[in-house]
Structures are given as C-alpha cells and as structure tokens.
Amino acid sequence: MSILIRVAGAVVRSVRRHQNKLMALLLLAIVLVGVRVWPHIPLSQHASSSTAVYDSRGKLLRLTLTSDDKYRIWVPLAQMPPALIDGVLLQEDQWFRYHAGFNPLSLVRGGWVTYVRGGNRQGGSTITMQLARLMYRLNTRTPAGKLRQVLRAIELELCYSKNDILEAYLNYAPYGRNIEGAGAASVVYFDKTVASATLPEALALAVIPQDPTRRLREETFATSAAPGAVDTINTRLSASRARLFERWIARHPEDAENTALMQLPLKLRPPQKLPFEAPHFVEQVLAEQRGAGRVDSRIATTLDLNMQKNIELQLRQYIQRQQARGVRNASALLLDTRDMGIKALVGSVDYFDSSIAGQVNGTLAKRSPGSTLKPLLYALAMDEGLLHPMTVLRDVPTSFGPFTPENFDGRFLGPITATDALIRSRNIPAVAISAKLARPNFYEFLRNAGISRMASEQYYGLGLVLGGGEVSMQELARLYAMLANRGEMRSVRLTSDAPQNIGVRLLSDEASFMTLDMLRQNPRPDDLLAHESARPPIYWKTGTSWGFHDAWTAGIFGPYVLVVWIGNFDNQANPAFIGIEAAAPLFFRIVDSIRAQDASLAEPVRTTPRNLKKVEVCLASGELPNAWCPQRGMTWFIPGRSPIRVSTIHRPIVVDARSGKPLCPPYGDIPTRTDVYEFWPSDMMRVFAQAGIPRRAPPAVDCSSGSADDGQAPQIGSPLRGSIYTLRAQHADEARVALSATVDASAQALYWFVDDGFVGSAKPGETLFWQPSSAGSFSVRAVDDHGRADQREVRVTRVE
C-alpha cells in the first residue's frame, strides 16, 4: 500500500512539474483534430474535369478540354484498378501510408546526390509533395522552393486523409503534353476507362508520371507512319515498366504468369488521334448539360457511331456529285422511334468548312418546311371527321379570303382523292382542309406539339400548312415519330440516361395509321420500273420552301425517322432546291445504305386499330356509292367519325329512246331509256375543259324528275368569308362587290338576294356585281333553280 502511495505521489509531482508541456501537447492534439475535422474543399474541386462523350456502344466521340486546357477526368479512388494503386506506391512512394507528408531520408539522399556529389537531380519527393507541387504550381528546383513544397505537403496531410491525397495525385499526375491524371491518360492512350485497364496497362500508367517527357517522346508513336504498323510504347517506357514488373513480382508472385503478356507490344494511341466525331451532336449534348447546371465526366449518348459515319459518307458523296448544280450543304437526322433516341445527326456536310458556315447545326435551325407538314394536316382532318383517305377533294382555283394559293406546278387537277392530294402535294386541297379545321386548328395543333418560337396565328393565316411557318429538323422528326408511335408525341433523347417519358396523345391511333398508309403509296422517284411491293415500306414526303430556299424530305422506314435538308445557311436561294429533285435522292441513298448496313432491320408490326374499318365508296366522289356508281373501291373508315353520305355524282335521267331528249313523267307509250350522267359542280367542269378532259354535260331537265334535286347546294365563293369591304365616300357610287358561286351541274340559273331583296340572276359560272347603298351588315343569299341555297354574312364599312 505504501508503495502505491509513493508511486501516485511521484506521478502527481511529475504531472505538476510538466503540466505546461502536457497542456501544450493536449492543445496541439485538439488543434490537429480540429484541422482535420474542419470542413475543407474537396481536392476534386481544385481543378475542372474533362468530359468523355460516348456513343450508345461505348465508342468515344470526344474528350473535351478543361477550362485550363487540360485533358483531365476525375476518377474516385474506389474506381481506380488496384494494380495501378499498388504500382504507383511501389514506384513513387513505398512509405506513403506512414510519413507525415515528407520523408527526411529521401530528402537527405536527394540533396546529397544533387548538391554534394553533383549527380543527376533528385528531388526525394513523396506523393504528397508531388501533389503539392502540381496543385500549387510550385518551383521546387531551389532549396526555398523545396521548403515551400514540404510545408504545403504537411498542410495537405493535416487537412486530408491518405486516400484523399492518393486519389488527388492519381488525378493530377502528369502524363505527357496536356494530359493529367490516370483517368484521362487511360482514355487517351488505351481508349478505355482506367477501371478496365489490364496489368500491363496499369503498370505503364504507374511509371509514366515519373518522367513523362522522356517516356512519351514523339518516337513513342513513330511506328504509326509505317503501313500496317501500330502505335506502341517506346524502349524507354518499356524498360521502366519492366523494372517495375520485376519489383511487382517480388510482392505479387502470383502474377508471374503474366510475364509473357508483359513482353507483348503495348499499343498506345497518340493524343493527336483522339476522336472528334459527330461534332454538332456532341456540342448539343454538352450545351444541354450546361443548361441543366451539370456536366458529367462521362456521358453516354444515344448516337450510333456506325450509322453516323455512314450518313456522313452519303452526304459527302452526294454533295460532291451535286456541286455543279450549286448544291453545297446538307443536314440529316436519324431518330429511333422506339426510344426517341437520336442515332445520327449531321449538322452540315463539313464542320470545318467556313465557306458554308459548317459549324452551324442545321438540325436546330428554324426553316420553312414546305409541304412536309401536310401529313399532319391530313391526320388532324381525319380525326376531326373531315375526310378519309378516298375523300374526293377539289383542286380548283379557289380564294380563301384575301389568300389565293396556287399549286407548285401552276396547274389544277380538278377532283382528286385525299391520298393523291397528299402524295402529289397539292396546295389548294390542303388549304381548303386547313380552313375547315376546328378544336384544334392547325396552328393550335403545332403549338400543342411543341413547335417553338411561333408567331401569332394571324401572322401565318392559312399559309401555315404550305410552309409559311418555320420548324427545325428535330421538331419535324418528332412530328413524324408521332405518326409512327400511333399519335403519341414524345421528347427526343440525346443521352442514354434521359427518361423515356410517356407520350402526349395529339392524334388518334386510327388517323396515324391511315396517314402512314397514305404516305406508303408515295412511289420512289428512282423506282419507276421496280416492284415496290417487294421492298419494305417507306412512308415519306417532300417539301420545297417558297423561293427555293430549302429542299426537304422526311419519312419513316423500319423503326427510324429520317429527315434530310438541302440549302444554304445564309438563306441563298437556288432553283435546284426542290424537295423531290434535290433532297429525295439523298434521302433514299441513306435509307438504302442503312438497310445494307443492318441486314436484320425489319419493319415494325403495325397492327390495324380495332376501331378502323374498310368500307366501299364510289371512286368518283369518295362517298358511299349509290345505285348508279360504275366504279367502286375500298377505303379506311372510322365509324362515327369519318364523313358519311351517299354520292350524288352519278344520276339517272329518263330520255326518249328515239330522240334522246329528257322526258318528264308520265311517259305513256313513249319508248324510254335511262342514261346515267356525271353531275360535276361548275368549277370542276371549268377545270375539265381547261385540261382538255371530255365530260358529257347532263341535259337540262325542265320538269321535277325527282333525281336532279339530289344535287349539291350552291357554294358562295365571293363575297369572301370573314372579309370586310370598305366604301370610300368620294367613290361610293363606283364600289361593287362581285357575287359568284359554284353550283351543281343540274342547275341552269342562279338567283342572288341581299337581305331578301332580289339583286339579279346569272348563269352557272357567271359573276354578278352588287353595289352596296350604305355601310352595314348584309346577308347575301344564292339560290339555284332547284331551290338549293347558300348564305353568307357581309360587312361593309365607309371611310372618308
């Protein structure tokens, strides 16, 4: 007991005697712990990182430079291969886990060799000291610089863990030229992520930072100049790696079996051969990442590099052949309708050609689409019950208010089915359909589809469907993908991790199916003699903008949407920029090349919608056949939605069998026969006459036979619907409003009334003029001699 008391007393006296020192040590420990646990900026944030952009198959498209013009990809230590970590420690700093940032023995040895013996300069730096030099850009060739390096190394050891320091060193280590870090070096030299590096590659990466200048001289890659040769590491780098492997085997004897593997040539890719693929696409991906507030070090995209190169080749070859016609630039976009991923994007035919503004991404430029929007118009019209594929439309001179459209060829075809009007790109039927749309109209439909930067609806008017607005190639591809996806509008995807959103339905399944069936009947311009049925179907449409500024072809084949554009980014016109002549041949070249490239490419199963039926129609009118229709056919029909009425084009007239004159009942003993005539409206008859197409005019029937009254009512063409007529006070007595209407073939006279006041009569096709007596609103009515009528409201204003 007394011994314990004496020992305790001695301890107490010793503590009292050294309490200041103990308190100092305690405070120092608290400070050191506080420095470590105090939040510090992660070492990864001291430098920016490059971005490696890959295609859908893992092929590198581009490795970007950092803000300080370096190739640097920050890779967490957990993703570094163990062989690289152990190799670096074995090569650079075997005592890394045990020292406090510097190794005194190494510093003394380095100073003795460098300054006393005068040998080759040796720094004696630890991994932490090397990291300090790299991070803080220190000049360590002088004793003062070396001291600052040691102090910075100690600072790093105080603030960060050993794993943090090792991770930072592996991402800052020099690998020749402007390449920093094992992550970037592995991508540049071996075309793979550092995590997948093999043992020979990992040991090569371990020895390069010790002397990157000499171990990666130009002769490292000199063998690439020889035909059939590969780029391999040079003798100096190979010898350094072999020495490290000998030390490696001493610690890892199980890897002795890799000796033969280490003796094989190690292929290295020169930095100047880094890929620069799909530049417009990559720049769009990076821009969207920056816009979202993040740029990942690795981006996996939806692009297929094989398809990209194929389409680039087709564009280059086509433009070379067409330069004599002034065709110098083109863009193309390939979209996979299954996941809405962009598979190929060529923004211009040559990214590096400044004479064509090659760096402009043509797939994002807003251009007039010409007639490529017409399939959407017809689909919307079928959804609104205005027509079906065999509805007969009128391709005749027509005014829509102040707008009088013309066809591209300046001709009029008269009656034409909706299918033929679409594939032959007739403008007047398209405008007539657009004028009848409601809830939504075509402008509202495009806005709902996400077409950006549209002006007001009044700005475009009915010319919107003819290309009066502007869309980008990517927007147009989305619209066609909507048809392929049975009416669902989905977002375009650039990256593999982009969500596949559920689409928004803008068209019905039935209307989309019928529209594709109509487009399928569009014959290839280069396939006049071939059997189209032997080929997989292509659903396509061309477009030519006003003034020959843009030539388009857009279509669907297999699971893909392809859009091709030809023009100039400076908007210079060229008479050669016609969709069917300039863009369509390139479109089909690309389609054929993709089909040849992928022999397994097949047409997706396009099942017939359950609510879609086939009905018999009269081919002359596209309506249900009456008893006298001679030619009939089948068409798709949506019950309860598609227009349904009995055709009145063919009508019987009873005539005297001897004289051929029409008769009125009762016939008595007169021998009779029944002749069937085609009763076409007056505007159609004019077109037939202008085109030289003979049509037998039905005879005039003076009695009510009961058949002629089945015809169509007059359709007022003037005054214009929705227009306001203005009277000038000084010339009010000279102001006149033209009265004209299209009438049924059975009508022989047309009577005009204004507010129930009789104005006059006119023969079919004639124009009558009415002079308003004052300003106001008037009701104009046209009645034919069979009592069929049409009415229109007219507003007249008066100005001084």
Residue, then its C-alpha position, 0 to 999 in steps of 0.5 A: m500500500s505504501i508503495l502505491i502511495r509513493v508511486a501516485g505521489a511521484v506521478v502527481r509531482s511529475v504531472r505538476r512539474h510538466q503540466n505546461k508541456l502536457m497542456a501544450l501537447l493536449l492543445l496541439a492534439i485538439v488543434l490537429v483534430g480540429v484541422r482535420v475535422w474542419p470542413h475543407i474543399p474537396l481536392s476534386q474541386h481544385a481543378s475542372s474535369s474533362t468530359a468523355v462523350y460516348d456513343s450508345r456502344g461505348k465508342l468515344l466521340r470526344l474528350t473535351l478540354t478543361s477550362d485550363d486546357k487540360y485533358r483531365i477526368w476525375v476518377p474516385l479512388a474506389q474506381m481506380p484498378p488496384a494494380l495501378i494503386d499498388g504500382v504507383l506506391l511501389q514506384e513513387d512512394q513505398w512509405f506513403r501510408y506512414h510519413a507525415g507528408f515528407n520523408p527526411l531520408s529521401l530528402v537527405r539522399g536527394g540533396w546529397v546526390t544533387y548538391v554534394r556529389g553533383g549527380n543527376r537531380q533528385g528531388g526525394s519527393t513523396i506523393t504528397m509533395q508531388l501533389a503539392r507541387l502540381m496543385y500549387r504550381l510550385n518551383t521546387r528546383t531551389p532549396a526555398g522552393k523545396l521548403r515551400q513544397v514540404l510545408r504545403a505537403i504537411e498542410l495537405e496531410l493535416c487537412y486530408s486523409k491518405n486516400d484523399i491525397l492518393e486519389a488527388y495525385l492519381n488525378y493530377a499526375p502528369y502524363g505527357r503534353n496536356i494530359e493529367g491524371a490516370g483517368a484521362a491518360s487511360v482514355v487517351y492512350f488505351d481508349k478505355t476507362v482506367a477501371s478496365a485497364t489490364l496489368p500491363e496497362a496499369l503498370a505503364l500508367a504507374v511509371i509514366p508520371q515519373d518522367p513523362t517527357r522522356r517516356l512519351r517522346e514523339e518516337t513513342f508513336a513513330t511506328s504509326a507512319a509505317p503501313g500496317a504498323v501500330d502505335t506502341i510504347n517506346t524502349r524507354l517506357s518499356a524498360s521502366r515498366a519492366r523494372l517495375f514488373e520485376r519489383w511487382i513480382a517480388r510482392h505479387p508472385e502470383d502474377a508471374e504468369n503474366t510475364a509473357l503478356m508483359q513482353l507483348p507490344l503495348k499499343l498506345r494511341p497518340p493524343q493527336k488521334l483522339p476522336f472528334e466525331a459527330p461534332h454538332f451532336v456532341e456540342q448539343v449534348l454538352a450545351e444541354q448539360r450546361g443548361a441543366g447546371r451539370v456536366d458529367s465526366r462521362i456521358a453516354t449518348t444515344l448516337d450510333l457511331n456506325m450509322q453516323k459515319n455512314i450518313e456522313l459518307q452519303l452526304r459527302q458523296y452526294i454533295q460532291r456529285q451535286q456541286a455543279r448544280g450549286v448544291r453545297n450543304a446538307s443536314a440529316l437526322l436519324l431518330d429511333t422511334r422506339d426510344m426517341g433516341i437520336k442515332a445520327l445527326v449531321g449538322s452540315v456536310d463539313y464542320f470545318d468548312s467556313s465557306i458554308a458556315g459548317q459549324v452551324n447545326g442545321t438540325l436546330a435551325k428554324r426553316s420553312p418546311g414546305s409541304t412536309l407538314k401536310p401529313l399532319l394536316y391530313a391526320l388532324a382532318m381525319d380525326e376531326g371527321l373531315l375526310h378519309p383517305m378516298t375523300v374526293l377533294r377539289d383542286v380548283p382555283t379557289s380564294f380563301g379570303p384575301f389568300t389565293p394559293e396556287n399549286f407548285d406546278g401552276r396547274f389544277l387537277g380538278p377532283i382528286t382523292a385525299t391520298d393523291a392530294l397528299i402524295r402529289s402535294r397539292n396546295i389548294p386541297a390542303v388549304a381548303i382542309s386547313a380552313k375547315l379545321a376546328r378544336p384544334n386548328f392547325y396552328e393550335f395543333l403545332r403549338n400543342a406539339g411543341i413547335s417553338r418560337m411561333a408567331s401569332e396565328q394571324y401572322y401565318g393565316l392559312g399559309l401555315v400548312l404550305g410552309g409559311g411557318e418555320v420548324s427545325m429538323q428535330e421538331l419535324a422528326r418528332l412530328y413524324a415519330m408521332l405518326a409512327n408511335r400511333g399519335e403519341m408525341r414524345s421528347v427526343r433523347l440525346t443521352s442514354d440516361a434521359p427518361q423515356n417519358i410517356g407520350v402526349r396523345l395529339l392524334s388518334d391511333e386510327a388517323s396515324f395509321m391511315t396517314l402512314d398508309m397514305l404516305r406508303q403509296n408515295p412511289r420512289p422517284d428512282d423506282l419507276l420500273a421496280h416492284e415496290s411491293a417487294r421492298p419494305p415500306i417507306y412512308w415519306k414526303t417532300g417539301t420545297s420552301w417558297g423561293f427555293h430556299d430549302a429542299w426537304t424530305a422526311g419519312i419513316f422506314g423500319p423503326y427510324v425517322l429520317v429527315v434530310w435538308i438541302g440549302n444554304f445557311d445564309n438563306q441563298a436561294n437556288p432553283a435546284f432546291i426542290g424537295i423531290e429533285a434535290a433532297a429525295p435522292l439523298f434521302f433514299r441513298i441513306v435509307d438504302s445504305i442503312r438497310a445494307q448496313d443492318a441486314s436484320l432491320a425489319e419493319p415494325v408490326r403495325t397492327t390495324p386499330r380495332n376501331l378502323k374499318k374498310v368500307e366501299v365508296c364510289l371512286a368518283s366522289g369518295e362517298l358511299p356509292n349509290a345505285w348508279c356508281p360504275q366504279r367502286g373501291m375500298t377505303w379506311f373508315i372510322p365509324g362515327r367519325s369519318p364523313i358519311r353520305v351517299s354520292t350524288i355524282h352519278r344520276p339517272i335521267v329518263v330520255d326518249a329512246r328515239s330522240g334522246k331528249p329528257l322526258c318528264p313523267p308520265y311517259g305513256d307509250i313513249p319508248t324510254r331509256t335511262d342514261v346515267y350522267e356525271f353531275w360535276p359542280s361548275d368549277m370542276m367542269r371549268v377545270f375539265a375543259q381547261a385540261g382538255i378532259p371530255r365530260r358529257a354535260p347532263p341535259a337540262v331537265d325542265c320538269s321535277s324528275g325527282s333525281a336532279d334535286d339530289g344535287q349539291a347546294p350552291q357554294i358562295g365563293s365571293p363575297l369572301r368569308g370573314s372579309i370586310y369591304t370598305l366604301r370610300a365616300q368620294h367613290a361610293d357610287e363606283a364600289r361593287v362587290a362581285l357575287s359568284a358561286t359554284v353550283d351543281a351541274s343540274a342547275q341552269a340559273l342562279y338567283w342572288f338576294v341581299d337581305d331578301g331583296f332580289v339583286g339579279s340572276a346569272k348563269p352557272g359560272e357567271t359573276l354578278f356585281w352588287q353595289p352596296s347603298s350604305a355601310g352595314s351588315f348584309s346577308v347575301r343569299a344564292v339560290d339555284d333553280h332547284g331551290r338549293a341555297d347558300q348564305r353568307e354574312v357581309r360587312v361593309t364599312r365607309v371611310e372618308 
